[in-house]
Amino acid sequence: MPQNGYAHETTPLMGSGSVQNHHHSDTYRFFLDLWYTPGMDSDKPLVKFPARLWHIIKATLLRSKINILLFCVPIGLMAGMTGMDPVAVFTINFFAIIPLAAVLSNATEDISAKLGEQLGGLLNATFGNAVELIVSVIALKERQYAVVKSSMIGSILSNLLLVMGMCFFFGGLKNMKDDAGDGMEQEFTDITAQTTCSLLMLAAASMVVPSALSMVMQSSLNRNPDEREQTILNLSRGTAIILLIMYAFYLNFSLRTHHNLFVPKSKQQPQLSPGDEEQAEREAPAETDGDDEPLLGAWASGFILVITTVLVAICADYLVDSIDALVERANISRNFIGLILIPIVGNAAEHVTAVVVAVKNNMDLAMQVAIGSSIQIAMFVTPFLVVLGWIMGHDMTMRFETFETIAFILAVLVVIYTVQDGKSNYLEGVMLMAMYVIIAVAFFAAPSDGLSNEDAGLDAFKASLKSSIPAPA
């Protein structure tokens, strides 16, 4: 994409094409120009390579306004290493991970643009939820199973209700009227709605079955608890493997065999006569503006991806270690931390991206960001964590808290009824956001230990039942 009168860099590291422009001074281009840095084309290695390195750093730092929070990263690392107050460590690293998630998302997008549609889609599927995956792996290592499960449910709810709700709301307000002044709705590909609805119901069923079986087995007062736990564990591991296989079929279906069905409506070509097709082909080059050209090349983006992933892992480690102190001192439940706070960190970049493209009336991309990310969490990340826990010797199951499961099912039902017609408006956005706020308030109002003991309600029922039975004479 031409910027300031010149195109992108020619080096394989940076991108394509280089034509310097003289509208800005060398000082401006050295410090503020995202597309070119003086010295990158020099024949002298001592000038060229430092200039390229500075260009990567500059382009990464200035790419998004949210990167202003990157100053929290060194502070968060120092806070964790020096053993500061745990609540302060949690708070600082919480804000540090937000810009790191944005950098991670941007680097993934740049690499995807260079790899093509199939490999790029697979990469997005792998790294799209990298922050949640890293935080959950660290929590799994620390046996914080409640945090892991809540963060998975929370990420899905955040994308389905909050992100998509904001897309519908702001996109609907911006594109409320047609040319005649009448109210209109935004549209997205029908197959996207149909496929995602089916996959979301499958994901909901996979979470309900282990929880339902556990409740049924708990109803037997003489049931051996160890036997029940082992049964649920075996069911969870088997279900996880099936979901991973199903997710592989979904990727193959959407990226290879039937990718044409997922072409956005704005890019679908109408049926033309042979003469019209020739004219369209002649006019096509003039319509290309290169807006999708990546800011950095694949190698530079890969370098950023590795560095950022390491920083996210370190900050997440300190954040997870401070959860116990935060729960004890702030009287906040682990479920609320995992369900609301951690997804906010991981989905911050996706929130901004989805809303921006929705305002531009590109609802297919907004839906891909919102619902696509939810499907990745439900059918890839969650079962992957169960299998990883199996390998690590941790008894991670797919039995979720009863209230979490109910909230997830209700959210899926609301979303299905909202998107099944392939249209959206701002009122539907308000409905989705309201649903998310209600769930968030419910988990915030719950006491810190009110949702942590899965058998508490059953134990109370057993005690009252036994007390009502007369003692034998």
N, C-alpha and C positions, 0 to 999 in steps of 0.2 A: 504494500500500500504506500503510495508516495506520501512522504511527510516533509513539509517545509520545502518542497520543490525538488526533492531527490528521493530515490527509492532506497530499498534496504541494502544491507551490506552484502558483498559478494563472497565473503569467506564462508566455507562450509560450517564453521562454528556459529556464525551469527545469522545468516539468512541468505537473501538473494538480492543482487543488484546494488550498485553504489554510485551515486552521482551527487557530488557535494553541491551545496548551495551556499550562496553568499548573502542571504538575507539576514543571517545571524552571525554574530562574532564567534571567533574560536572559543572564547571563554564560555559563552552560552552553550555552544555545542559540547564542550568538554564536561560541563556540570549538569546541564538540564535537558539535552537532546536525547530522547529515548532510542533514536534510530541510528545515530552515528556519533562516534567519538574521534576527534582528530588523532592521528597516529596509527589507526587500525590498519591502514593500507600501506604503512611504511615498509621499506625493504630491510630496515634494521631490526633484528630480533629484539634488542633491548628496548626498542620503542614500541614495536608492534604488539608483543605479548602483554606487557603491562597495560597498554591501551585497551586491548581486548578484555583483559581481566577487569579493568575499571568499568568498561562498558557493561559487562554482565552485572556487576554490583550496582551500577547506577540504574540500569534498566529494571532491575529487580526492586530496588528501593522506591523508585519514583512511579512505579506502574499503577499503584492503587493508593488512595487516600488512607485506607485502613492500615497501611504499613507504618503510619506514624506510631503505632503501638509497638513497633519492633524494639523500641528502647526498653520495653519490659523484659525482653529475652535475657540480656546479660544480668539485669537486676534479679530476675527470677532464678537464674543459675547460681548467682552469688548467694541469694537467700537460702536456697536449698543446700549448698555446700557448707555454709557457715552455721546452719542449724538455727535459723531465725524462728520467730513465733510461727507455729504451724498454720494458723489462720492467715497470716500474712503471706506465707509461702504458697498456700492454695490460691489466694486472691491474685498475687502477682503472676504466677504461672498460668492462671486461668486467662488473664488478659494477654499473656505472652503467646499462648497457643493460637489465639484468634488470627493475628496477622500471619503467623507461620502457616496456618491452614489456607489463607489466601494465596501465599507464595507457592505452596504446594499445588493448589488448584491451577494457577496460571502456568506453572512449569509443565504440568500434565497436559494442559490444552496445547501448548506449543509443540510438545513431543508428538501428540496425537495428530496434529496437522501435518507433520512430516512423514508419519508412518502410513497414512492412508486410512480409509474408512474402517476396514475390518480390524487391523491391528490397533488403530487409534481407539475404536470402541472398546476393544478388550482392555487396553491400558486404562481407559477411563473407568471401566468396571472394576479394575483392580485397585487403582489409586483414588477413586472418587470419594471413598470413605476411609482414607488412610488414617486420619486423626482418630476417628472412633475405634478403628481396628487397633492402633497402637495403644491407646488408653485402655482398651478392653484386655489386650494381651497382658499388659502390666498388671492390671487389676486381677486377672485370672492367675497370674503367677503369685500374687499376694493372697489368693483365695478369697478375694472380695466378690463372691459370686452374685450377691445382690446388686452391686454396682454394675457388674458386667451385664446382667440381664436387664436392669433398668435402663442402662445406656443404649442397649439395642432397641428396646421398645420406645424409648424417648426419641431416638434418632428417626425412627419410622414415623412416630406421631408428629415430630417437628416438621418433617418434609411433607407429610400428607396434609396436615392441618394448617400449620403456621406458614410454611413457605408457599404452598399452593394457594392458601387463602389470601396471602398478600399479593400473589400473582393475579388472582382473579379480581381482587379489590382494586389495586392500582391500575392494572391493565384495563379493567372494565370502566374505571373513571376516565382514563385517558382516551379510550376508544368507545365512548358511550353512544355517540350519535353517528348516523351515516350522513351522506351528502345531502339528503333531503331533510335532515334534522330529526329523523325518527330514531327511537331507541334501537340499539343493535347489540348483538352478542358476539364475543370472540369465538373463533372456531379452531379446532385442532383435529388431527387425523383420527378417523373413527376406529381404525384397527388398534391405535395406541390405547384408546379407552377400553376396548373390548379385551385386549390381551392383558393389560395391567389389572383390570378388574378380576379376571380369572386367576392371575398369579397371586394377587393380594388375598383372595379367598383361600387359595391353597396354603399360603403362608399362615393365615389365621387358623386354618384347620390344623396345621402342623404344630401350632402352639397350644391349641385347645386340647388336642387328644392326650398329650402327656399329663396336663393339669387335670383333665376330667378323670383319667384313669387313676391318678393319685388320690383324688377325692373319693372315688368309688372304693378303692382299696382301704382308705382310711375309715370308711364307714363300718368296717368289720373291727369290732373291739378286740378281737383275739389275733388280729393279723400281726405277724412279725414285722416290726419296723425295718429291720435290715433287709428282709425279703422284699418289702415294698420299695425301698430305695434302690435295690439292685434291679428290680423290674423296670422302674422308671428310667434308670440309667441306661439299661439295654435298649429300651424303646427310643430314648433320646438319640443314642448313637446311631441306631438304624435309620431313624427319621432324618438325621443330619446327612447321612450318606445319600439317601434318596433325594433330598433337596439339592445337594451339590450336583448330582447327576441331572436333575431337572433344570437347574440353572445353566448347565452346559448346553442342554438342548435349547433353552431360550436364547442364549447367545448365538448359537448356530442358526437358529430360525430368524432372528432379527438382524444379524450382521451378514449372513451369507445367503442362505437358501431363499429367504423371502424379504430381503432388505428393501425391495422395491415397494412393499406394502407400507413401509414406515417413512416414505418420502413425505416431507411436509407439504401441506396443501399449497403453500405459496410457491413451491418448486415443481409441482406437478404440471406437466405439459399437456395442453388440450390436444385432442385429435385434429390433425391438420391434413389438408390435401397435399399431394406431392409438390405442387407449386409453392404453397405456403411454407412447407418444410424447408425448401431451398432458400426462401427469403429469410426464414428464421435463423438458419445456419449462417447466412451472410451477416445478419445483424447481431448475432451472439457475441462476437469479440468486442463490439463497441459497448456492450452492456456490462462487461466485466470490470469491476472496480478494485478487486483485490483486497476487500475489507477483511478477508479471513486469513491474510498472510500473518504468520506468527511473528511475534516481536523478536524472539531469540531462536536460534537453531536448535537441532536435536541434541547435540553434544553439550552445548551450554545449558540447556534446560535439564538434561540428565545430571549434570554436575550440581545444579541448584537443587534438584530433586533429592539427591543423596544427602547433601549437607542439611537441607531442611528436615528431612526425615529423622536424621540423627538428633537435631535440636528438639524436634517434637517429642521424640522418645525420652530424652532427658527431662524436659519440662513435665511431661506426663508422669514420669516416675516420681518426681517431687510432688506433683499434684495428688497422685493416688496415695502416697505415703502420709499426706496431711489430712486425709478424709476422716480418719477416726477422731482426731482432735477437733475437727470442725463439727462433726456430729455430736460430740460430747459437750462442747462449749456453746455452740449456737443452737442446739436442740433442733437440728434439721435432720430429717430422715435420709438414710442412704438412698432410698428410692427417689426422693426429690432431687438429690444431687445427680444421680445417674439419669433420671428421666427428663429433667429440665436443664440443669446447668451444663453438663458435659455436652449434650447435643447442640447447645447454643455455640459452644466453642468450635465443634467440628463442622457445623453447617453455616457458619457466618458468611464465608465466601459464597456458598451456594445460594444463600438468601439474596445477596446483592445481585448476583448474576441472573437468577431467575426473575427477579422483579424487573430488572432493566430490560431484559428481552421481552417480558410480558407487556411492558409499557410500549415497546416498539412493535407490538402486535405479532410477535413471533411465539405464539402459544405452544407450538409443537416443541420448540427447544425448552421452553419453560416447563412443560409437562415432563420432558425427558429428564431435566434436572431434578424436579420434585419427586415424581412417582418412580422414575428410574432408579434414583438413589435409594428409595424405600425398598424396592424389589431387591437391590443388591444387598442391603442389610438383612432382609428377611430370608433370602434364599442362598446367600453366599457367606456373608460375614458371620451371622449367628451359627449356622451349622459348622462353619470352619472352626469357630471357637470351641464348639463341643468336641470336634475331632482333635483339635490341638490339645484340649484339656485331657482327652483320652491318652494322647501320646505322652503328655507331661505327668500323667498319673494323678490328675485332678478330676474329681467327680462333678464335672460341669454337665448339667442336664438342660433340657428344654422345657422343664416345668417352671412356669412363671407364677408370680404372685397372682392370686385370684383377681384382685382389683386391677392389676396391670393387664391381665388377659381380657377382662371385661371392657376396660377402656380401649384396648386395641381393637377388639371386635366392633365396638360401637363406632370407632373412628373409620374403620374399613367400610362399614355399611353406609355411613354418611358420605364418604368419598365415592363409593360405587354409584349411589343414587345421584350424585352431583355430576360425575364426569361421563356417565354412560351415554348421554345424548351427543357428546362431542362438542358441546358449547359451554360457555361460561359467561358470567356477568359479575358485577361488583357485589350484588346481594348474596350470591353464593360464596363469595370471598369472605363476607362478614360472618356468614354462618360457620364456615370452617374455622376462622380465627376465634369465634366465640366458643366453639367446641374445645379448642386447644386451651383457652384460658380457663374454662370450667375444670378441665382435667388437671391443669397446673395448680389451680387453687385447691383442689381436692387433695393432691399429694402434699402440698405445702401445709395444709391444715392438719394432716395426719400426724400423730405424735411420732417421735423418732424411732420408737420401738413398736409402733402399732402395726407395721406391715412387715417386720423382719422375721417374725416367727410364724411360719406357714401353718403350724399345727396348733396355734394358740386357741383359735375358735373351736376346733375339734376337741381339744383337751377340756375346755370349759363345758362343752356339751356333754362329754363323757362324765365329768364330775357331777353335773346336775342330774344326769340320768341315773348314776349310781346312787346319789343321795335320795332319789325318789323311790328307789326299790327298798321295800321293807327288809330289815335284817332277818335272817332265818332264826327261828325260835331255838 
